[in-house]
């Protein structure tokens, strides 16, 4: 069965070279690494193989968030108190433009950089003010949102004309 990807998604996602993630939504819900985290981590590996880096940040230090990021294979920056300088530094270090970055966001603190980034995805648990500024509404929360957006990026790169199997 063939399925047409939204042409606007293909256009926005094809040039992506960095998936930036607000990791404050990562949670293990009191259980150890699960099959879902391994599946989601596989998407991250596939992203890297296609030339897309994945970087996550959190406003606090959390063993739980750190554990999820490690299981996913995502570079994590903890205790990021101001997102603007972190974003500018990350973008500069990787020599990227705003249109080459996809951002999974969920908090009011994400708003200052959301306006710069072409493709932003918001999780269902985000406040309405954040949702209204986002380009795409993800269905999943936490690592599930990462897998969803990673999958869309991969499909847009594999099918630049918008067709998928």
Long-range contacts (C-beta under 8 A, 24 or more apart in sequence): 1-165, 2-163, 2-164, 2-165, 3-163, 3-164, 3-165, 4-162, 4-163, 4-164, 5-152, 5-155, 5-156, 5-159, 5-162, 5-163, 5-164, 6-162, 7-162, 9-136, 9-152, 9-156, 10-156, 10-159, 10-160, 10-161, 10-162, 12-99, 12-118, 12-119, 12-135, 12-156, 13-102, 13-119, 13-152, 13-153, 13-156, 13-157, 14-156, 14-157, 14-160, 15-99, 15-100, 16-52, 16-100, 16-101, 16-102, 16-119, 16-153, 16-156, 17-51, 17-52, 17-53, 17-94, 17-96, 17-100, 17-101, 18-52, 18-53, 18-54, 18-55, 18-90, 18-91, 18-94, 18-96, 18-100, 18-101, 18-102, 19-47, 19-52, 19-53, 19-54, 19-55, 19-101, 19-102, 19-103, 19-104, 19-146, 19-149, 19-150, 19-153, 20-55, 20-56, 20-57, 20-87, 20-90, 20-101, 20-102, 20-103, 20-104, 20-117, 21-54, 21-55, 21-56, 21-57, 21-74, 21-103, 21-104, 21-146, 22-56, 22-57, 22-58, 22-103, 22-104, 22-105, 22-106, 22-107, 22-110, 23-56, 23-57, 23-58, 23-65, 23-68, 23-69, 23-74, 23-76, 24-58, 24-59, 24-60, 24-65, 24-106, 24-107, 25-106, 25-123, 25-125, 25-141, 25-142, 25-145, 26-56, 26-58, 26-64, 26-65, 26-68, 26-69, 26-142, 26-143, 27-64, 27-68, 27-142, 28-64, 28-67, 28-68, 33-67, 33-71, 36-143, 36-144, 37-68, 37-71, 37-72, 37-143, 38-71, 39-147, 40-72, 40-143, 40-144, 40-146, 40-147, 40-150, 41-71, 41-72, 41-73, 43-146, 43-147, 43-150, 43-151, 43-154, 44-72, 44-73, 44-74, 44-146, 44-150, 45-73, 46-150, 46-154, 47-150, 47-153, 47-154, 50-153, 50-154, 50-157, 52-153, 53-94, 54-146, 54-150, 55-90, 57-83, 57-86, 59-107, 59-109, 68-142, 68-143, 72-143, 72-146, 74-146, 83-109, 83-110, 83-112, 83-113, 84-112, 84-113, 87-113, 87-116, 102-149, 102-153, 104-138, 104-145, 104-146, 104-149, 105-130, 105-134, 106-130, 121-145, 121-148, 121-149
